[in-house]
Amino acid sequence: MPLTNPWLADPAPDRPLDRERLEERILNLLSTQNMCVLATAGPAGPLATPVRYSPLGLAVLFTASPRSPKMRNIVADPRVSIGLFAPLHGLASSRGAQFFGRARVLGPEDPDRDRYWPAFRWEHEHAERGRSLAEPPADTLVVLDPDRIVYTEHWLRREGWSPRQFWNRA
């Protein structure tokens, strides 16, 4: 039987990419998607929530209602994981990342908000809701500036790189 991608049958290489190339691939993934799954833990157990995000470098930004279950969980325990992936068709196109770190909740008066807010794409959601585009919202902004990222891309195997790559904050 012919194999579409015979290189997938070989043992996976274990060579790591250099930091610059790995970050470039992660940035490409972040820039070509806009949905992720946020995992939090709360009194009722784990909670996985799809959220629309905007990237700023390797940071993931999203807004959330302060009364939502995910925000209650983040306030109680800011350790979160975010999973994001590109739509795929088979193992060869498998590409995604897991981000780990502590979520920061930035209210309208938080001085760090000015660093992140210009990168957040709020206009589309405002247009969908019929809100004015003349005035940005004062929503709570959540930022995950990751401590660790596990990046997976099976196409890397074709060039002798490990399909699973590990990034840690320096």
Buried (B, 14 or more C-beta within 10 A) or exposed (E): EEEEBEBBEEEEBEEBBEEEEBBEBBEEBBEEBBEBBBBBBBEEEEBEBEBEBBBBEBBBBBBBEEEBBBBBBBEEEBBBBBBBBBEEEEEBEBBBBBBBBBBBBBEEEBEEBEEBBEBBEBEEBBEEEEEEEEEBBEBBBBBBBBEEBBBBBBBBBEEEBBBBBEBEEE
